[in-house]
Amino acid sequence: MDKFAENIRTLIEAVQPYAWVIIMVGLITIVVMFAVPSEKAREKAKASAPWIIIGVLLIAGAIYIGNWIFTKITF
């Protein structure tokens, strides 16, 4: 069981940098869509911004909760 827990912890630590890259790409895309002088692009950015924020919270929350669980639980 100890090896299983260590593998899960290694997986969480390996995914963490990639999750931040995905978050940054999503936020930069929204900013660029707001910067483009097109009403259509602005409307799409307004419509997708809440989903990007929810996705950021889910990704970051899952990573931090996973790390917290494995620091509190020892096998």
N, CA, C and O atoms as a Tripos MOL2 file, in Angstrom:
@<TRIPOS>MOLECULE
protein
  300   299    75     0     0
PROTEIN
NO_CHARGES

@<TRIPOS>ATOM
      1 N           0.8230   -1.1930    0.0000 N.3       1 MET1
      2 CA          0.0000    0.0000    0.0000 C.3       1 MET1
      3 C           0.8710    1.2620    0.0000 C.2       1 MET1
      4 O           0.4960    2.2930   -0.5590 O.2       1 MET1
      5 N           2.0250    1.1570    0.6320 N.am      2 ASP2
      6 CA          2.9250    2.3050    0.6950 C.3       2 ASP2
      7 C           3.4230    2.6880   -0.6980 C.2       2 ASP2
      8 O           3.5290    3.8710   -1.0190 O.2       2 ASP2
      9 N           3.7250    1.6950   -1.5140 N.am      3 LYS3
     10 CA          4.2010    1.9620   -2.8740 C.3       3 LYS3
     11 C           3.0870    2.5970   -3.7150 C.2       3 LYS3
     12 O           3.3510    3.4840   -4.5260 O.2       3 LYS3
     13 N           1.8580    2.1480   -3.5240 N.am      4 PHE4
     14 CA          0.7190    2.7170   -4.2450 C.3       4 PHE4
     15 C           0.5450    4.1960   -3.9050 C.2       4 PHE4
     16 O           0.3570    5.0270   -4.7930 O.2       4 PHE4
     17 N           0.6070    4.5110   -2.6250 N.am      5 ALA5
     18 CA          0.4640    5.9040   -2.1910 C.3       5 ALA5
     19 C           1.6010    6.7610   -2.7330 C.2       5 ALA5
     20 O           1.3830    7.9070   -3.1270 O.2       5 ALA5
     21 N           2.7880    6.2220   -2.7550 N.am      6 GLU6
     22 CA          3.9360    6.9760   -3.2780 C.3       6 GLU6
     23 C           3.7880    7.2120   -4.7840 C.2       6 GLU6
     24 O           4.1650    8.2710   -5.2860 O.2       6 GLU6
     25 N           3.2420    6.2360   -5.4980 N.am      7 ASN7
     26 CA          3.0040    6.4070   -6.9390 C.3       7 ASN7
     27 C           1.9560    7.4890   -7.2030 C.2       7 ASN7
     28 O           2.1060    8.2760   -8.1380 O.2       7 ASN7
     29 N           0.9060    7.5370   -6.3970 N.am      8 ILE8
     30 CA         -0.1210    8.5710   -6.5530 C.3       8 ILE8
     31 C           0.4720    9.9460   -6.2690 C.2       8 ILE8
     32 O           0.1970   10.9050   -6.9910 O.2       8 ILE8
     33 N           1.2670   10.0400   -5.2410 N.am      9 ARG9
     34 CA          1.9030   11.3220   -4.9110 C.3       9 ARG9
     35 C           2.8440   11.7760   -6.0230 C.2       9 ARG9
     36 O           2.8810   12.9590   -6.3630 O.2       9 ARG9
     37 N           3.5950   10.8500   -6.5850 N.am     10 THR10
     38 CA          4.4840   11.1730   -7.7040 C.3      10 THR10
     39 C           3.6870   11.6520   -8.9120 C.2      10 THR10
     40 O           4.0990   12.5800   -9.6080 O.2      10 THR10
     41 N           2.5480   11.0180   -9.1560 N.am     11 LEU11
     42 CA          1.6850   11.4260  -10.2660 C.3      11 LEU11
     43 C           1.1640   12.8430  -10.0700 C.2      11 LEU11
     44 O           1.1620   13.6410  -11.0070 O.2      11 LEU11
     45 N           0.7270   13.1580   -8.8660 N.am     12 ILE12
     46 CA          0.2190   14.5040   -8.5740 C.3      12 ILE12
     47 C           1.3210   15.5440   -8.7660 C.2      12 ILE12
     48 O           1.0820   16.6010   -9.3490 O.2      12 ILE12
     49 N           2.5050   15.2520   -8.2850 N.am     13 GLU13
     50 CA          3.6160   16.1990   -8.4270 C.3      13 GLU13
     51 C           4.0410   16.3540   -9.8800 C.2      13 GLU13
     52 O           4.4930   17.4270  -10.2810 O.2      13 GLU13
     53 N           3.9010   15.2850  -10.6800 N.am     14 ALA14
     54 CA          4.2670   15.3680  -12.0930 C.3      14 ALA14
     55 C           3.2510   16.1740  -12.8960 C.2      14 ALA14
     56 O           3.6240   16.8400  -13.8620 O.2      14 ALA14
     57 N           1.9870   16.1270  -12.5190 N.am     15 VAL15
     58 CA          0.9270   16.8040  -13.2600 C.3      15 VAL15
     59 C           0.8600   18.2930  -12.9370 C.2      15 VAL15
     60 O           0.3980   19.0800  -13.7640 O.2      15 VAL15
     61 N           1.3060   18.6860  -11.7710 N.am     16 GLN16
     62 CA          1.1490   20.0570  -11.2990 C.3      16 GLN16
     63 C           1.6930   21.1180  -12.2620 C.2      16 GLN16
     64 O           0.9780   22.0830  -12.5320 O.2      16 GLN16
     65 N           2.9060   20.9980  -12.7930 N.am     17 PRO17
     66 CA          3.3680   22.0540  -13.7210 C.3      17 PRO17
     67 C           2.5400   22.1380  -15.0000 C.2      17 PRO17
     68 O           2.3130   23.2280  -15.5240 O.2      17 PRO17
     69 N           2.0930   20.9970  -15.5010 N.am     18 TYR18
     70 CA          1.2980   20.9980  -16.7280 C.3      18 TYR18
     71 C          -0.0750   21.6160  -16.4980 C.2      18 TYR18
     72 O          -0.6290   22.2590  -17.3890 O.2      18 TYR18
     73 N          -0.6080   21.4250  -15.3260 N.am     19 ALA19
     74 CA         -1.9020   22.0310  -15.0060 C.3      19 ALA19
     75 C          -1.7990   23.5470  -15.0360 C.2      19 ALA19
     76 O          -2.7000   24.2170  -15.5410 O.2      19 ALA19
     77 N          -0.7110   24.0980  -14.5010 N.am     20 TRP20
     78 CA         -0.5380   25.5510  -14.5240 C.3      20 TRP20
     79 C          -0.3720   26.0700  -15.9460 C.2      20 TRP20
     80 O          -0.8090   27.1790  -16.2530 O.2      20 TRP20
     81 N           0.2560   25.2830  -16.8180 N.am     21 VAL21
     82 CA          0.3880   25.6940  -18.2210 C.3      21 VAL21
     83 C          -0.9910   25.7570  -18.8780 C.2      21 VAL21
     84 O          -1.2810   26.7010  -19.6130 O.2      21 VAL21
     85 N          -1.8370   24.7660  -18.6220 N.am     22 ILE22
     86 CA         -3.1860   24.7550  -19.1870 C.3      22 ILE22
     87 C          -3.9850   25.9530  -18.6760 C.2      22 ILE22
     88 O          -4.7070   26.5980  -19.4370 O.2      22 ILE22
     89 N          -3.8520   26.2410  -17.3960 N.am     23 ILE23
     90 CA         -4.5530   27.3870  -16.8100 C.3      23 ILE23
     91 C          -4.1030   28.6850  -17.4680 C.2      23 ILE23
     92 O          -4.9380   29.5160  -17.8250 O.2      23 ILE23
     93 N          -2.8140   28.8680  -17.6320 N.am     24 MET24
     94 CA         -2.2910   30.1020  -18.2150 C.3      24 MET24
     95 C          -2.7070   30.2470  -19.6770 C.2      24 MET24
     96 O          -3.0280   31.3510  -20.1160 O.2      24 MET24
     97 N          -2.7060   29.1650  -20.4280 N.am     25 VAL25
     98 CA         -3.1250   29.2310  -21.8330 C.3      25 VAL25
     99 C          -4.5910   29.6550  -21.9330 C.2      25 VAL25
    100 O          -4.9470   30.4670  -22.7860 O.2      25 VAL25
    101 N          -5.4320   29.1100  -21.0670 N.am     26 GLY26
    102 CA         -6.8470   29.4950  -21.0730 C.3      26 GLY26
    103 C          -7.0430   30.9590  -20.7480 C.2      26 GLY26
    104 O          -7.8130   31.6480  -21.4160 O.2      26 GLY26
    105 N          -6.3510   31.4440  -19.7220 N.am     27 LEU27
    106 CA         -6.4950   32.8500  -19.3390 C.3      27 LEU27
    107 C          -5.9260   33.7990  -20.3880 C.2      27 LEU27
    108 O          -6.5110   34.8490  -20.6550 O.2      27 LEU27
    109 N          -4.7990   33.4420  -20.9790 N.am     28 ILE28
    110 CA         -4.2090   34.2810  -22.0270 C.3      28 ILE28
    111 C          -5.1250   34.3250  -23.2540 C.2      28 ILE28
    112 O          -5.2490   35.3660  -23.9000 O.2      28 ILE28
    113 N          -5.7610   33.2030  -23.5710 N.am     29 THR29
    114 CA         -6.6880   33.1800  -24.6990 C.3      29 THR29
    115 C          -7.8530   34.1300  -24.4670 C.2      29 THR29
    116 O          -8.2620   34.8440  -25.3830 O.2      29 THR29
    117 N          -8.3870   34.1470  -23.2610 N.am     30 ILE30
    118 CA         -9.4990   35.0540  -22.9470 C.3      30 ILE30
    119 C          -9.0470   36.5070  -23.0520 C.2      30 ILE30
    120 O          -9.7750   37.3420  -23.5880 O.2      30 ILE30
    121 N          -7.8620   36.8170  -22.5500 N.am     31 VAL31
    122 CA         -7.3410   38.1860  -22.6160 C.3      31 VAL31
    123 C          -7.1510   38.6150  -24.0650 C.2      31 VAL31
    124 O          -7.4830   39.7450  -24.4250 O.2      31 VAL31
    125 N          -6.6220   37.7270  -24.8970 N.am     32 VAL32
    126 CA         -6.4250   38.0660  -26.3130 C.3      32 VAL32
    127 C          -7.7710   38.2850  -26.9980 C.2      32 VAL32
    128 O          -7.9090   39.1810  -27.8310 O.2      32 VAL32
    129 N          -8.7520   37.4740  -26.6500 N.am     33 MET33
    130 CA        -10.0730   37.6500  -27.2610 C.3      33 MET33
    131 C         -10.6930   38.9840  -26.8660 C.2      33 MET33
    132 O         -11.3910   39.6030  -27.6690 O.2      33 MET33
    133 N         -10.4460   39.4350  -25.6310 N.am     34 PHE34
    134 CA        -10.9320   40.7600  -25.2290 C.3      34 PHE34
    135 C         -10.1550   41.8750  -25.9270 C.2      34 PHE34
    136 O         -10.7070   42.9470  -26.1730 O.2      34 PHE34
    137 N          -8.8930   41.6390  -26.2450 N.am     35 ALA35
    138 CA         -8.0530   42.6760  -26.8510 C.3      35 ALA35
    139 C          -8.3390   42.8620  -28.3460 C.2      35 ALA35
    140 O          -8.1300   43.9450  -28.8920 O.2      35 ALA35
    141 N          -8.8100   41.8180  -28.9920 N.am     36 VAL36
    142 CA         -9.0990   41.9080  -30.4270 C.3      36 VAL36
    143 C         -10.2850   42.8440  -30.6290 C.2      36 VAL36
    144 O         -11.3070   42.7030  -29.9580 O.2      36 VAL36
    145 N         -10.1560   43.8000  -31.5490 N.am     37 PRO37
    146 CA        -11.2530   44.7660  -31.7440 C.3      37 PRO37
    147 C         -12.4160   44.1930  -32.5510 C.2      37 PRO37
    148 O         -12.7620   44.7070  -33.6150 O.2      37 PRO37
    149 N         -13.0100   43.1270  -32.0320 N.am     38 SER38
    150 CA        -14.1430   42.5060  -32.6920 C.3      38 SER38
    151 C         -15.2230   42.2220  -31.6530 C.2      38 SER38
    152 O         -14.9510   41.6450  -30.6010 O.2      38 SER38
    153 N         -16.4310   42.6270  -31.9560 N.am     39 GLU39
    154 CA        -17.5310   42.3910  -31.0280 C.3      39 GLU39
    155 C         -17.8190   40.9080  -30.8760 C.2      39 GLU39
    156 O         -18.1580   40.4410  -29.7890 O.2      39 GLU39
    157 N         -17.6830   40.1690  -31.9690 N.am     40 LYS40
    158 CA        -17.9430   38.7270  -31.9250 C.3      40 LYS40
    159 C         -16.9490   38.0300  -30.9850 C.2      40 LYS40
    160 O         -17.3360   37.1640  -30.2010 O.2      40 LYS40
    161 N         -15.6810   38.4100  -31.0690 N.am     41 ALA41
    162 CA        -14.6680   37.8100  -30.1970 C.3      41 ALA41
    163 C         -14.9180   38.1880  -28.7400 C.2      41 ALA41
    164 O         -14.7400   37.3570  -27.8490 O.2      41 ALA41
    165 N         -15.3250   39.4210  -28.4870 N.am     42 ARG42
    166 CA        -15.6230   39.8610  -27.1170 C.3      42 ARG42
    167 C         -16.7940   39.0990  -26.5240 C.2      42 ARG42
    168 O         -16.7650   38.7140  -25.3550 O.2      42 ARG42
    169 N         -17.8130   38.8830  -27.3240 N.am     43 GLU43
    170 CA        -18.9800   38.1480  -26.8420 C.3      43 GLU43
    171 C         -18.6230   36.6980  -26.5220 C.2      43 GLU43
    172 O         -19.1000   36.1410  -25.5330 O.2      43 GLU43
    173 N         -17.7840   36.0880  -27.3620 N.am     44 LYS44
    174 CA        -17.3440   34.7220  -27.0850 C.3      44 LYS44
    175 C         -16.4930   34.6670  -25.8270 C.2      44 LYS44
    176 O         -16.5970   33.7240  -25.0420 O.2      44 LYS44
    177 N         -15.6480   35.6790  -25.6320 N.am     45 ALA45
    178 CA        -14.8140   35.7300  -24.4300 C.3      45 ALA45
    179 C         -15.6770   35.9000  -23.1840 C.2      45 ALA45
    180 O         -15.4240   35.2670  -22.1600 O.2      45 ALA45
    181 N         -16.6940   36.7540  -23.2700 N.am     46 LYS46
    182 CA        -17.5970   36.9450  -22.1280 C.3      46 LYS46
    183 C         -18.3490   35.6560  -21.8020 C.2      46 LYS46
    184 O         -18.5890   35.3460  -20.6350 O.2      46 LYS46
    185 N         -18.7150   34.9170  -22.8320 N.am     47 ALA47
    186 CA        -19.4680   33.6810  -22.6210 C.3      47 ALA47
    187 C         -18.5870   32.5640  -22.0550 C.2      47 ALA47
    188 O         -19.0640   31.7350  -21.2800 O.2      47 ALA47
    189 N         -17.3140   32.5370  -22.4330 N.am     48 SER48
    190 CA        -16.4510   31.4340  -21.9950 C.3      48 SER48
    191 C         -15.6230   31.7600  -20.7560 C.2      48 SER48
    192 O         -15.0450   30.8500  -20.1610 O.2      48 SER48
    193 N         -15.5450   33.0010  -20.3530 N.am     49 ALA49
    194 CA        -14.7450   33.3690  -19.1820 C.3      49 ALA49
    195 C         -15.1930   32.6580  -17.9040 C.2      49 ALA49
    196 O         -14.3340   32.1770  -17.1650 O.2      49 ALA49
    197 N         -16.4750   32.5660  -17.6100 N.am     50 PRO50
    198 CA        -16.8630   31.8410  -16.3880 C.3      50 PRO50
    199 C         -16.4590   30.3670  -16.4130 C.2      50 PRO50
    200 O         -16.1040   29.8020  -15.3790 O.2      50 PRO50
    201 N         -16.5120   29.7420  -17.5940 N.am     51 TRP51
    202 CA        -16.1200   28.3310  -17.6850 C.3      51 TRP51
    203 C         -14.6250   28.1660  -17.4830 C.2      51 TRP51
    204 O         -14.1820   27.1730  -16.9070 O.2      51 TRP51
    205 N         -13.8450   29.1290  -17.9530 N.am     52 ILE52
    206 CA        -12.3960   29.0890  -17.7250 C.3      52 ILE52
    207 C         -12.1060   29.2140  -16.2350 C.2      52 ILE52
    208 O         -11.2560   28.4950  -15.7080 O.2      52 ILE52
    209 N         -12.7900   30.1030  -15.5620 N.am     53 ILE53
    210 CA        -12.5790   30.2890  -14.1200 C.3      53 ILE53
    211 C         -12.9760   29.0340  -13.3440 C.2      53 ILE53
    212 O         -12.2720   28.6290  -12.4190 O.2      53 ILE53
    213 N         -14.0840   28.4260  -13.7100 N.am     54 ILE54
    214 CA        -14.5020   27.1850  -13.0550 C.3      54 ILE54
    215 C         -13.4780   26.0870  -13.3070 C.2      54 ILE54
    216 O         -13.1530   25.3260  -12.3960 O.2      54 ILE54
    217 N         -12.9740   25.9970  -14.5080 N.am     55 GLY55
    218 CA        -11.9370   25.0060  -14.8290 C.3      55 GLY55
    219 C         -10.6640   25.2290  -14.0380 C.2      55 GLY55
    220 O         -10.0410   24.2760  -13.5710 O.2      55 GLY55
    221 N         -10.2760   26.4960  -13.8860 N.am     56 VAL56
    222 CA         -9.0890   26.8260  -13.0900 C.3      56 VAL56
    223 C          -9.2810   26.3710  -11.6490 C.2      56 VAL56
    224 O          -8.3820   25.7760  -11.0550 O.2      56 VAL56
    225 N         -10.4490   26.6510  -11.0920 N.am     57 LEU57
    226 CA        -10.7160   26.2440   -9.7120 C.3      57 LEU57
    227 C         -10.7100   24.7280   -9.5650 C.2      57 LEU57
    228 O         -10.1970   24.2060   -8.5750 O.2      57 LEU57
    229 N         -11.2680   24.0200  -10.5320 N.am     58 LEU58
    230 CA        -11.2850   22.5600  -10.4570 C.3      58 LEU58
    231 C          -9.8850   21.9600  -10.5690 C.2      58 LEU58
    232 O          -9.5250   21.0690   -9.8000 O.2      58 LEU58
    233 N          -9.1000   22.4480  -11.5230 N.am     59 ILE59
    234 CA         -7.7560   21.9050  -11.7160 C.3      59 ILE59
    235 C          -6.8750   22.2040  -10.5090 C.2      59 ILE59
    236 O          -6.2490   21.3030   -9.9510 O.2      59 ILE59
    237 N          -6.8300   23.4670  -10.1100 N.am     60 ALA60
    238 CA         -5.9770   23.8480   -8.9840 C.3      60 ALA60
    239 C          -6.4680   23.1970   -7.6890 C.2      60 ALA60
    240 O          -5.6600   22.7550   -6.8720 O.2      60 ALA60
    241 N          -7.7660   23.1390   -7.5050 N.am     61 GLY61
    242 CA         -8.3170   22.5310   -6.2990 C.3      61 GLY61
    243 C          -7.9980   21.0520   -6.2050 C.2      61 GLY61
    244 O          -7.6470   20.5620   -5.1320 O.2      61 GLY61
    245 N          -8.1130   20.3340   -7.3100 N.am     62 ALA62
    246 CA         -7.8140   18.9040   -7.3020 C.3      62 ALA62
    247 C          -6.3510   18.6430   -6.9640 C.2      62 ALA62
    248 O          -6.0350   17.7120   -6.2230 O.2      62 ALA62
    249 N          -5.4720   19.4600   -7.5040 N.am     63 ILE63
    250 CA         -4.0460   19.2640   -7.2340 C.3      63 ILE63
    251 C          -3.7250   19.5600   -5.7730 C.2      63 ILE63
    252 O          -3.0310   18.7790   -5.1220 O.2      63 ILE63
    253 N          -4.2150   20.6620   -5.2640 N.am     64 TYR64
    254 CA         -3.9030   21.0240   -3.8820 C.3      64 TYR64
    255 C          -4.5750   20.1020   -2.8740 C.2      64 TYR64
    256 O          -3.9890   19.7860   -1.8380 O.2      64 TYR64
    257 N          -5.7910   19.6690   -3.1630 N.am     65 ILE65
    258 CA         -6.4550   18.7340   -2.2530 C.3      65 ILE65
    259 C          -5.7340   17.3880   -2.2710 C.2      65 ILE65
    260 O          -5.5650   16.7600   -1.2260 O.2      65 ILE65
    261 N          -5.3120   16.9460   -3.4460 N.am     66 GLY66
    262 CA         -4.5410   15.7030   -3.5320 C.3      66 GLY66
    263 C          -3.2480   15.7780   -2.7420 C.2      66 GLY66
    264 O          -2.9100   14.8450   -2.0140 O.2      66 GLY66
    265 N          -2.5180   16.8810   -2.8780 N.am     67 ASN67
    266 CA         -1.2870   17.0570   -2.0970 C.3      67 ASN67
    267 C          -1.5780   17.1050   -0.6090 C.2      67 ASN67
    268 O          -0.8410   16.5210    0.1850 O.2      67 ASN67
    269 N          -2.6370   17.7880   -0.2210 N.am     68 TRP68
    270 CA         -2.9850   17.8980    1.1870 C.3      68 TRP68
    271 C          -3.3450   16.5320    1.7680 C.2      68 TRP68
    272 O          -2.9320   16.2040    2.8810 O.2      68 TRP68
    273 N          -4.1030   15.7440    1.0300 N.am     69 ILE69
    274 CA         -4.4820   14.4170    1.5080 C.3      69 ILE69
    275 C          -3.2540   13.5540    1.7350 C.2      69 ILE69
    276 O          -3.1600   12.8570    2.7450 O.2      69 ILE69
    277 N          -2.3130   13.5960    0.8050 N.am     70 PHE70
    278 CA         -1.1530   12.7240    0.9350 C.3      70 PHE70
    279 C          -0.1410   13.2460    1.9550 C.2      70 PHE70
    280 O           0.7310   12.4910    2.3840 O.2      70 PHE70
    281 N          -0.2300   14.4990    2.3480 N.am     71 THR71
    282 CA          0.6180   14.9480    3.4530 C.3      71 THR71
    283 C           0.0020   14.6020    4.8020 C.2      71 THR71
    284 O           0.7200   14.4320    5.7870 O.2      71 THR71
    285 N          -1.3300   14.4960    4.8520 N.am     72 LYS72
    286 CA         -2.0120   14.1670    6.1060 C.3      72 LYS72
    287 C          -2.0790   12.6660    6.3720 C.2      72 LYS72
    288 O          -2.0170   12.2340    7.5230 O.2      72 LYS72
    289 N          -2.2020   11.8860    5.3290 N.am     73 ILE73
    290 CA         -2.3450   10.4350    5.4800 C.3      73 ILE73
    291 C          -0.9980    9.7730    5.2190 C.2      73 ILE73
    292 O          -0.3580   10.0290    4.2000 O.2      73 ILE73
    293 N          -0.5860    8.9460    6.1200 N.am     74 THR74
    294 CA          0.6260    8.1530    5.9280 C.3      74 THR74
    295 C           0.2540    6.6890    5.9220 C.2      74 THR74
    296 O          -0.5680    6.2440    6.7230 O.2      74 THR74
    297 N           0.8530    5.9490    5.0270 N.am     75 PHE75
    298 CA          0.5520    4.5220    4.9280 C.3      75 PHE75
    299 C           1.6560    3.7190    5.5780 C.2      75 PHE75
    300 O           1.5930    2.4900    5.6020 O.2      75 PHE75
@<TRIPOS>BOND
     1     1     2 1
     2     2     3 1
     3     3     4 2
     4     3     5 am
     5     5     6 1
     6     6     7 1
     7     7     8 2
     8     7     9 am
     9     9    10 1
    10    10    11 1
    11    11    12 2
    12    11    13 am
    13    13    14 1
    14    14    15 1
    15    15    16 2
    16    15    17 am
    17    17    18 1
    18    18    19 1
    19    19    20 2
    20    19    21 am
    21    21    22 1
    22    22    23 1
    23    23    24 2
    24    23    25 am
    25    25    26 1
    26    26    27 1
    27    27    28 2
    28    27    29 am
    29    29    30 1
    30    30    31 1
    31    31    32 2
    32    31    33 am
    33    33    34 1
    34    34    35 1
    35    35    36 2
    36    35    37 am
    37    37    38 1
    38    38    39 1
    39    39    40 2
    40    39    41 am
    41    41    42 1
    42    42    43 1
    43    43    44 2
    44    43    45 am
    45    45    46 1
    46    46    47 1
    47    47    48 2
    48    47    49 am
    49    49    50 1
    50    50    51 1
    51    51    52 2
    52    51    53 am
    53    53    54 1
    54    54    55 1
    55    55    56 2
    56    55    57 am
    57    57    58 1
    58    58    59 1
    59    59    60 2
    60    59    61 am
    61    61    62 1
    62    62    63 1
    63    63    64 2
    64    63    65 am
    65    65    66 1
    66    66    67 1
    67    67    68 2
    68    67    69 am
    69    69    70 1
    70    70    71 1
    71    71    72 2
    72    71    73 am
    73    73    74 1
    74    74    75 1
    75    75    76 2
    76    75    77 am
    77    77    78 1
    78    78    79 1
    79    79    80 2
    80    79    81 am
    81    81    82 1
    82    82    83 1
    83    83    84 2
    84    83    85 am
    85    85    86 1
    86    86    87 1
    87    87    88 2
    88    87    89 am
    89    89    90 1
    90    90    91 1
    91    91    92 2
    92    91    93 am
    93    93    94 1
    94    94    95 1
    95    95    96 2
    96    95    97 am
    97    97    98 1
    98    98    99 1
    99    99   100 2
   100    99   101 am
   101   101   102 1
   102   102   103 1
   103   103   104 2
   104   103   105 am
   105   105   106 1
   106   106   107 1
   107   107   108 2
   108   107   109 am
   109   109   110 1
   110   110   111 1
   111   111   112 2
   112   111   113 am
   113   113   114 1
   114   114   115 1
   115   115   116 2
   116   115   117 am
   117   117   118 1
   118   118   119 1
   119   119   120 2
   120   119   121 am
   121   121   122 1
   122   122   123 1
   123   123   124 2
   124   123   125 am
   125   125   126 1
   126   126   127 1
   127   127   128 2
   128   127   129 am
   129   129   130 1
   130   130   131 1
   131   131   132 2
   132   131   133 am
   133   133   134 1
   134   134   135 1
   135   135   136 2
   136   135   137 am
   137   137   138 1
   138   138   139 1
   139   139   140 2
   140   139   141 am
   141   141   142 1
   142   142   143 1
   143   143   144 2
   144   143   145 am
   145   145   146 1
   146   146   147 1
   147   147   148 2
   148   147   149 am
   149   149   150 1
   150   150   151 1
   151   151   152 2
   152   151   153 am
   153   153   154 1
   154   154   155 1
   155   155   156 2
   156   155   157 am
   157   157   158 1
   158   158   159 1
   159   159   160 2
   160   159   161 am
   161   161   162 1
   162   162   163 1
   163   163   164 2
   164   163   165 am
   165   165   166 1
   166   166   167 1
   167   167   168 2
   168   167   169 am
   169   169   170 1
   170   170   171 1
   171   171   172 2
   172   171   173 am
   173   173   174 1
   174   174   175 1
   175   175   176 2
   176   175   177 am
   177   177   178 1
   178   178   179 1
   179   179   180 2
   180   179   181 am
   181   181   182 1
   182   182   183 1
   183   183   184 2
   184   183   185 am
   185   185   186 1
   186   186   187 1
   187   187   188 2
   188   187   189 am
   189   189   190 1
   190   190   191 1
   191   191   192 2
   192   191   193 am
   193   193   194 1
   194   194   195 1
   195   195   196 2
   196   195   197 am
   197   197   198 1
   198   198   199 1
   199   199   200 2
   200   199   201 am
   201   201   202 1
   202   202   203 1
   203   203   204 2
   204   203   205 am
   205   205   206 1
   206   206   207 1
   207   207   208 2
   208   207   209 am
   209   209   210 1
   210   210   211 1
   211   211   212 2
   212   211   213 am
   213   213   214 1
   214   214   215 1
   215   215   216 2
   216   215   217 am
   217   217   218 1
   218   218   219 1
   219   219   220 2
   220   219   221 am
   221   221   222 1
   222   222   223 1
   223   223   224 2
   224   223   225 am
   225   225   226 1
   226   226   227 1
   227   227   228 2
   228   227   229 am
   229   229   230 1
   230   230   231 1
   231   231   232 2
   232   231   233 am
   233   233   234 1
   234   234   235 1
   235   235   236 2
   236   235   237 am
   237   237   238 1
   238   238   239 1
   239   239   240 2
   240   239   241 am
   241   241   242 1
   242   242   243 1
   243   243   244 2
   244   243   245 am
   245   245   246 1
   246   246   247 1
   247   247   248 2
   248   247   249 am
   249   249   250 1
   250   250   251 1
   251   251   252 2
   252   251   253 am
   253   253   254 1
   254   254   255 1
   255   255   256 2
   256   255   257 am
   257   257   258 1
   258   258   259 1
   259   259   260 2
   260   259   261 am
   261   261   262 1
   262   262   263 1
   263   263   264 2
   264   263   265 am
   265   265   266 1
   266   266   267 1
   267   267   268 2
   268   267   269 am
   269   269   270 1
   270   270   271 1
   271   271   272 2
   272   271   273 am
   273   273   274 1
   274   274   275 1
   275   275   276 2
   276   275   277 am
   277   277   278 1
   278   278   279 1
   279   279   280 2
   280   279   281 am
   281   281   282 1
   282   282   283 1
   283   283   284 2
   284   283   285 am
   285   285   286 1
   286   286   287 1
   287   287   288 2
   288   287   289 am
   289   289   290 1
   290   290   291 1
   291   291   292 2
   292   291   293 am
   293   293   294 1
   294   294   295 1
   295   295   296 2
   296   295   297 am
   297   297   298 1
   298   298   299 1
   299   299   300 2
@<TRIPOS>SUBSTRUCTURE
     1 MET1         2 RESIDUE 1 A MET
     2 ASP2         6 RESIDUE 1 A ASP
     3 LYS3        10 RESIDUE 1 A LYS
     4 PHE4        14 RESIDUE 1 A PHE
     5 ALA5        18 RESIDUE 1 A ALA
     6 GLU6        22 RESIDUE 1 A GLU
     7 ASN7        26 RESIDUE 1 A ASN
     8 ILE8        30 RESIDUE 1 A ILE
     9 ARG9        34 RESIDUE 1 A ARG
    10 THR10       38 RESIDUE 1 A THR
    11 LEU11       42 RESIDUE 1 A LEU
    12 ILE12       46 RESIDUE 1 A ILE
    13 GLU13       50 RESIDUE 1 A GLU
    14 ALA14       54 RESIDUE 1 A ALA
    15 VAL15       58 RESIDUE 1 A VAL
    16 GLN16       62 RESIDUE 1 A GLN
    17 PRO17       66 RESIDUE 1 A PRO
    18 TYR18       70 RESIDUE 1 A TYR
    19 ALA19       74 RESIDUE 1 A ALA
    20 TRP20       78 RESIDUE 1 A TRP
    21 VAL21       82 RESIDUE 1 A VAL
    22 ILE22       86 RESIDUE 1 A ILE
    23 ILE23       90 RESIDUE 1 A ILE
    24 MET24       94 RESIDUE 1 A MET
    25 VAL25       98 RESIDUE 1 A VAL
    26 GLY26      102 RESIDUE 1 A GLY
    27 LEU27      106 RESIDUE 1 A LEU
    28 ILE28      110 RESIDUE 1 A ILE
    29 THR29      114 RESIDUE 1 A THR
    30 ILE30      118 RESIDUE 1 A ILE
    31 VAL31      122 RESIDUE 1 A VAL
    32 VAL32      126 RESIDUE 1 A VAL
    33 MET33      130 RESIDUE 1 A MET
    34 PHE34      134 RESIDUE 1 A PHE
    35 ALA35      138 RESIDUE 1 A ALA
    36 VAL36      142 RESIDUE 1 A VAL
    37 PRO37      146 RESIDUE 1 A PRO
    38 SER38      150 RESIDUE 1 A SER
    39 GLU39      154 RESIDUE 1 A GLU
    40 LYS40      158 RESIDUE 1 A LYS
    41 ALA41      162 RESIDUE 1 A ALA
    42 ARG42      166 RESIDUE 1 A ARG
    43 GLU43      170 RESIDUE 1 A GLU
    44 LYS44      174 RESIDUE 1 A LYS
    45 ALA45      178 RESIDUE 1 A ALA
    46 LYS46      182 RESIDUE 1 A LYS
    47 ALA47      186 RESIDUE 1 A ALA
    48 SER48      190 RESIDUE 1 A SER
    49 ALA49      194 RESIDUE 1 A ALA
    50 PRO50      198 RESIDUE 1 A PRO
    51 TRP51      202 RESIDUE 1 A TRP
    52 ILE52      206 RESIDUE 1 A ILE
    53 ILE53      210 RESIDUE 1 A ILE
    54 ILE54      214 RESIDUE 1 A ILE
    55 GLY55      218 RESIDUE 1 A GLY
    56 VAL56      222 RESIDUE 1 A VAL
    57 LEU57      226 RESIDUE 1 A LEU
    58 LEU58      230 RESIDUE 1 A LEU
    59 ILE59      234 RESIDUE 1 A ILE
    60 ALA60      238 RESIDUE 1 A ALA
    61 GLY61      242 RESIDUE 1 A GLY
    62 ALA62      246 RESIDUE 1 A ALA
    63 ILE63      250 RESIDUE 1 A ILE
    64 TYR64      254 RESIDUE 1 A TYR
    65 ILE65      258 RESIDUE 1 A ILE
    66 GLY66      262 RESIDUE 1 A GLY
    67 ASN67      266 RESIDUE 1 A ASN
    68 TRP68      270 RESIDUE 1 A TRP
    69 ILE69      274 RESIDUE 1 A ILE
    70 PHE70      278 RESIDUE 1 A PHE
    71 THR71      282 RESIDUE 1 A THR
    72 LYS72      286 RESIDUE 1 A LYS
    73 ILE73      290 RESIDUE 1 A ILE
    74 THR74      294 RESIDUE 1 A THR
    75 PHE75      298 RESIDUE 1 A PHE
